Amino acid sequence: MGKAIEGGATEYGVKDYHDPPPAPLIDAEELGQWSFYRAIIAEFVTTLLFLYVAVLIVIGYKSQSAADECGGVGILGIAWAFGGMIFILVYYTAGISGGHINPAVIFGLFLARKMSLIRAIMYMVAQCLGAVCGCGLVKAFQKAYYVRYGGGANELVDGYSTGTRLAAEIIGTFVLVYTVFSATDPKRSARDSHVPVLAPLPIGFAVFMVHLATIPVTGTGINPARSFGAAVIYGKDKAWDDQWIFWVGPFIGAAISAIYHQFILRAGAVKAFGSSKSTSY
């Protein structure tokens, strides 16, 4: 009988999971692989679909509530829609590109050395372009409603300081990216491999919970591509005035999450300096 100790090993020093090696900073070989371009296309299409559905839901809610204060799905419905859509999209693209749909998530994974710089940049570009195209489709199909109800662009709620709004985006993104790290951790994946739906589910729930908490403060960004795409197509100054919050906040939150997961929970710092005390007894 093995005695479980830190690092997931037994008393015989055998792990029940495998940590993949750190991704190289620059991996030129990726550029010659079809799977690399297929993954980029998947991120583009997935983010397009996410923004298309998300913006339609936001505009639909605003149009219904304008006619009837009790009408529409409400904040709860919007949060469920965003979380549910992320769950669906992550589920069907996880095996192709990882189903990230979010530049902040990409940034966190890059800092944790789970993907190369080239892949990270290309994913972010694909996501931002997908977000722009998704919002463009909404405007093409429902131009009158799109312009009248703000195009689904993030709007900061009055009554909060800039620091509070920035903190809301940082903490919200930390929760999301930390959930991504935990749900896709090799140790957890090995033990929960019989439940293939497990990783997308907590990620979707994280998006749902963060939206409930931050919609009343920032309208909820936590995804720079979502904020960028809506601002580009809506095109009004108000959508750009505080755009920096929806980039700086998520990227800071993602960086903190990467450091916390890799160097504290997974003891990456200890391993890096060769000071790990996980031994067999």
C-alpha positions, 0 to 999 in steps of 0.5 A: 500500500502506497503512502501518498506524499507531496507531488502526487508520488507514493512511497515507491516514488511512482506518480500516477500522472505525467507532467508535460515538459515546459513549452519552448519560448520559440517553437519554429517547428509548429509553423510547419504543422497543420495541427497548429493552423487548425487550432488557430482556425478553431480559436477564431471560429469558437470566439466568433460563435461566443461573441455572436451568441453573447452579444445577441443575449445582451441586446435581447435583454436590454430590448426586452427590459426597455419595454418591461422592467420585469422582462428579459432574462436579467443578470442571472440569465446573462450570467448563465448564458455566458457560462453555458456558452463557454462550457459548450465551446470548451467542450467541443474544441478542447481536443483541437486547440484547448478551447481557450477563447480568451487572450487572458487565459492564453497569457496565463498559460504562456507564463506557465510555459504551457505554450510557445510565444508564437502559438500564444500570439497567434491564438490571441490574434485569432481570438480578437479577429473572431470577436470582431467578426462575431459582433459584426454578424450581430450588427449585420443581422440586427443593426437597429437593435445593435446601435440602440442598445449599445452593441453589447459593449462593456460599460462601466457602472457609475458609483465605483472608483477606477481602482474598484473596477480594475480590482473587479477585473483582476479578481474575476480573471484570477478566478477564471484562469485559476479554474482553468489551471486546476481543471486541466492539471495533469494530476487531476486529469489522470484521476478524473479521466473517466469524466471527460466533461469535468474540465469544461464544466467548472470553467463554465461555472467560473464564468457564470459566477464571475459574471454574477459578481462583476456585471454590476461593477464593470459589465464583466470583461475578464476576456479582452477579446470580448471587450475589444470585438464589441468596442470595434464594431460598436465604434462609439467613444464610450466603448473605448474610454475605459477599454484599458481596464478590460486589458490590464485587469485580465492580464494582471489577474492571469499573471497572478493566477499563473504564479500562484498555481505554478509556484505555490500550489505545484511548488514550481519554485521549490523544484526550480531551485532543486530544494524539493523535499518530496522523497520516499520513506 
